[in-house]
Amino acid sequence: MITNIFIVALSLIIGSFLNVLIHRIPRRESCVWPGSHCPECQNRLGVSDMIPVVSYIWLRGRCRYCGRHISLRYPTVEVLTAVLFLLVFSKYGFSMQTAAGWILTGLLIIGAFIDIEQGIIPNRITYPGMVVGLIMSFFTIGIASSLIGCILYGAVLMGAALVSRGGMGGGDVKMAGAIGAFLGYQWAVLALFLSSLLGGIWGAALLITGKATRKSAIKFGPFLSLGAWLVWMYGQQMIDFYISLF
């Protein structure tokens, strides 16, 4: 219980930093300087303004200085990070798998939320993601599987981007490469299937409700992220369940 409480507290803090990255990376701002400040009035935030989740609730979702609304994304990312980090630790314990899982989770959260807000997945997260995935593979899945996964998953989405003629962006392609580096080629195939399925369901829902047309571009980053995380955590269970149906 003490360990879990510590991990939740740590991951809430990490989630707070992920929010900084989500806001600053697409704007090409430094992620360390200047210190945290209100994006509207630019006032420097105090310690009491930056307590994960608690500050948002205490301030009723408004900036202490200018009264502007604070995006709900901030507590959402913090809570999501805490939940996912705890789930990864609960499965893998103190291991390199947990370390790799936490890094991958952070990468996926950043990529998904930037894509949701800005419609892009910047190179500043995808290229480092590939490198870190390949490095971590020495302790997890093996460099050969990681390298093939990186190339294979990226190549498949590159083909999809060319066929769709703009329906899928280069950021998605490079994000797929980073995911493949963490998952390896075996699980990258399942992640591709699951992400495509989830994206297809979402696209169909938008078409049915009239919120999109057949020519509308869908932000695929969140589905890449969700599919990859589910496979990282529950890939074997999915395969076992599928086999049990026959």
Secondary structure per residue as TSV (DSSP state, phi and psi in degrees):
chain	resnum	aa	ss	phi	psi
A	1	M	-	360.0	-43.2
A	2	I	H	-63.0	-42.1
A	3	T	H	-62.3	-43.5
A	4	N	H	-63.5	-40.9
A	5	I	H	-62.8	-42.2
A	6	F	H	-62.1	-43.4
A	7	I	H	-65.6	-40.8
A	8	V	H	-62.3	-45.7
A	9	A	H	-62.1	-44.6
A	10	L	H	-63.7	-43.7
A	11	S	H	-70.6	-28.4
A	12	L	H	-64.0	-40.9
A	13	I	H	-65.3	-42.9
A	14	I	H	-62.1	-41.3
A	15	G	H	-60.1	-36.9
A	16	S	H	-62.7	-40.2
A	17	F	H	-70.1	-35.0
A	18	L	H	-60.7	-35.7
A	19	N	H	-61.3	-39.0
A	20	V	H	-60.8	-46.1
A	21	L	H	-64.2	-42.4
A	22	I	H	-60.7	-38.8
A	23	H	H	-76.3	-41.3
A	24	R	H	-90.7	-34.6
A	25	I	G	-58.1	-49.8
A	26	P	G	-66.7	-16.9
A	27	R	G	-94.5	3.4
A	28	R	T	57.8	35.2
A	29	E	-	-95.7	157.3
A	30	S	-	-65.2	140.5
A	31	C	S	-88.9	-1.4
A	32	V	S	-123.9	-20.0
A	33	W	S	-142.6	135.9
A	34	P	S	-72.8	176.5
A	35	G	-	-66.1	175.4
A	36	S	-	-58.9	135.0
A	37	H	B	-150.3	163.0
A	38	C	-	-69.6	126.7
A	39	P	T	-68.0	-14.3
A	40	E	T	-92.1	-57.2
A	41	C	T	-98.1	-8.1
A	42	Q	-	69.1	8.3
A	43	N	-	-66.2	137.5
A	44	R	B	-67.6	133.7
A	45	L	-	-86.2	139.9
A	46	G	-	-86.4	173.8
A	47	V	G	-58.3	-40.9
A	48	S	G	-68.6	-15.9
A	49	D	G	-87.4	-9.5
A	50	M	-	-120.0	16.0
A	51	I	S	-73.2	118.0
A	52	P	T	-51.7	131.8
A	53	V	T	67.0	-50.8
A	54	V	H	-59.0	-46.8
A	55	S	H	-62.4	-39.5
A	56	Y	H	-61.5	-44.9
A	57	I	H	-67.3	-44.7
A	58	W	H	-62.3	-39.0
A	59	L	T	-88.4	2.4
A	60	R	T	56.7	37.5
A	61	G	T	70.5	24.7
A	62	R	B	-130.4	151.6
A	63	C	-	-67.5	135.5
A	64	R	T	-63.0	-27.4
A	65	Y	T	-98.3	-41.4
A	66	C	T	-112.9	-10.6
A	67	G	-	78.9	3.7
A	68	R	-	-70.4	151.7
A	69	H	B	-65.5	138.5
A	70	I	-	-94.3	132.2
A	71	S	-	-56.4	138.3
A	72	L	T	-64.9	-14.8
A	73	R	H	-59.5	-32.1
A	74	Y	H	-62.0	-56.7
A	75	P	H	-68.6	-29.3
A	76	T	H	-61.9	-47.7
A	77	V	H	-64.6	-40.4
A	78	E	H	-63.5	-47.0
A	79	V	H	-67.8	-41.9
A	80	L	H	-60.9	-43.2
A	81	T	H	-61.1	-44.9
A	82	A	H	-61.6	-45.0
A	83	V	H	-65.3	-47.2
A	84	L	H	-69.3	-39.8
A	85	F	H	-62.4	-40.9
A	86	L	H	-66.9	-38.8
A	87	L	H	-64.2	-41.6
A	88	V	H	-62.6	-45.8
A	89	F	H	-64.8	-38.8
A	90	S	H	-61.7	-29.4
A	91	K	H	-87.1	-42.3
A	92	Y	H	-106.8	-12.4
A	93	G	-	63.1	-154.1
A	94	F	S	-80.9	96.2
A	95	S	S	-157.0	168.3
A	96	M	H	-68.8	-25.7
A	97	Q	H	-62.0	-40.9
A	98	T	H	-65.2	-44.3
A	99	A	H	-58.5	-46.8
A	100	A	H	-64.6	-40.0
A	101	G	H	-64.1	-39.1
A	102	W	H	-66.8	-42.9
A	103	I	H	-62.9	-45.9
A	104	L	H	-61.3	-43.2
A	105	T	H	-59.6	-46.0
A	106	G	H	-60.4	-44.0
A	107	L	H	-60.4	-44.0
A	108	L	H	-66.7	-40.2
A	109	I	H	-64.0	-46.4
A	110	I	H	-60.0	-50.2
A	111	G	H	-61.4	-43.2
A	112	A	H	-64.2	-46.6
A	113	F	H	-74.7	-32.8
A	114	I	H	-64.9	-41.4
A	115	D	H	-64.4	-40.3
A	116	I	H	-61.7	-43.4
A	117	E	H	-83.9	-38.3
A	118	Q	H	-113.7	-15.1
A	119	G	S	75.6	20.2
A	120	I	-	-139.1	160.9
A	121	I	-	-127.2	102.6
A	122	P	-	-65.9	151.4
A	123	N	H	-61.9	-24.4
A	124	R	H	-66.6	-13.5
A	125	I	H	-112.3	-30.8
A	126	T	H	-74.6	-44.8
A	127	Y	H	-64.8	-49.1
A	128	P	H	-60.0	-33.9
A	129	G	H	-61.5	-41.6
A	130	M	H	-61.8	-46.6
A	131	V	H	-62.8	-47.6
A	132	V	H	-65.5	-38.8
A	133	G	H	-60.3	-42.4
A	134	L	H	-66.6	-39.7
A	135	I	H	-65.7	-45.5
A	136	M	H	-65.8	-23.9
A	137	S	T	-63.2	-23.9
A	138	F	T	-62.4	-24.5
A	139	F	T	-106.6	-4.3
A	140	T	T	-126.0	-86.9
A	141	I	T	-94.3	-11.8
A	142	G	-	98.8	140.9
A	143	I	H	-64.3	-35.9
A	144	A	H	-63.0	-49.4
A	145	S	H	-62.4	-40.2
A	146	S	H	-64.2	-45.9
A	147	L	H	-65.6	-43.0
A	148	I	H	-65.0	-41.2
A	149	G	H	-61.7	-41.8
A	150	C	H	-60.4	-49.5
A	151	I	H	-69.5	-45.1
A	152	L	H	-63.7	-51.8
A	153	Y	H	-64.3	-41.8
A	154	G	H	-63.6	-40.1
A	155	A	H	-66.5	-40.2
A	156	V	H	-62.5	-44.6
A	157	L	H	-72.4	-28.0
A	158	M	H	-62.3	-43.2
A	159	G	H	-61.3	-42.0
A	160	A	H	-63.8	-37.6
A	161	A	H	-65.8	-39.7
A	162	L	H	-67.7	-41.8
A	163	V	H	-67.0	-39.6
A	164	S	H	-76.5	-14.4
A	165	R	T	52.7	55.5
A	166	G	S	104.3	-10.1
A	167	G	S	-68.6	-22.6
A	168	M	S	-129.8	134.2
A	169	G	-	-92.1	168.6
A	170	G	H	-64.8	-28.5
A	171	G	H	-63.3	-37.9
A	172	D	H	-63.3	-40.9
A	173	V	H	-61.5	-47.6
A	174	K	H	-71.6	-32.2
A	175	M	H	-64.6	-39.5
A	176	A	H	-62.3	-38.8
A	177	G	H	-61.6	-42.0
A	178	A	H	-64.7	-42.1
A	179	I	H	-62.9	-44.1
A	180	G	H	-60.6	-33.3
A	181	A	H	-65.9	-33.4
A	182	F	H	-80.9	-40.7
A	183	L	H	-84.6	-30.7
A	184	G	H	85.7	163.4
A	185	Y	H	-67.2	-31.9
A	186	Q	H	-62.5	-49.8
A	187	W	H	-81.8	-19.7
A	188	A	H	-62.5	-34.7
A	189	V	H	-63.4	-44.2
A	190	L	H	-66.9	-39.2
A	191	A	H	-62.8	-39.7
A	192	L	H	-61.5	-46.5
A	193	F	H	-61.8	-46.8
A	194	L	H	-67.1	-43.4
A	195	S	H	-63.0	-41.7
A	196	S	H	-64.9	-40.0
A	197	L	H	-63.1	-47.4
A	198	L	H	-64.1	-42.6
A	199	G	H	-64.8	-38.1
A	200	G	H	-65.3	-41.3
A	201	I	H	-62.5	-43.8
A	202	W	H	-64.0	-43.6
A	203	G	H	-61.8	-41.7
A	204	A	H	-63.2	-39.5
A	205	A	H	-63.3	-40.4
A	206	L	H	-65.7	-39.6
A	207	L	H	-64.7	-44.7
A	208	I	H	-63.1	-38.8
A	209	T	T	-85.4	-1.9
A	210	G	T	76.8	14.9
A	211	K	S	-90.0	-0.2
A	212	A	-	-157.0	161.1
A	213	T	-	-114.3	176.9
A	214	R	T	-65.1	-20.2
A	215	K	T	-95.5	-3.2
A	216	S	-	-70.6	137.2
A	217	A	-	-82.2	135.6
A	218	I	-	-104.8	134.3
A	219	K	-	-71.3	107.8
A	220	F	-	-88.1	-14.8
A	221	G	H	-54.0	-47.0
A	222	P	H	-60.4	-34.4
A	223	F	H	-76.8	-35.1
A	224	L	H	-58.6	-45.2
A	225	S	H	-66.8	-47.1
A	226	L	H	-64.2	-45.3
A	227	G	H	-61.7	-43.0
A	228	A	H	-64.3	-43.5
A	229	W	H	-66.4	-41.6
A	230	L	H	-63.1	-39.2
A	231	V	H	-69.4	-41.4
A	232	W	H	-57.7	-39.7
A	233	M	H	-88.1	-41.8
A	234	Y	H	-129.3	21.1
A	235	G	H	-57.4	-46.4
A	236	Q	H	-66.2	-38.9
A	237	Q	H	-63.2	-36.5
A	238	M	H	-64.0	-45.0
A	239	I	H	-62.7	-45.0
A	240	D	H	-61.8	-40.8
A	241	F	H	-65.1	-41.0
A	242	Y	H	-63.0	-44.2
A	243	I	H	-64.7	-35.6
A	244	S	H	-67.0	-16.1
A	245	L	T	-74.9	-14.7
A	246	F	-	-110.6	360.0
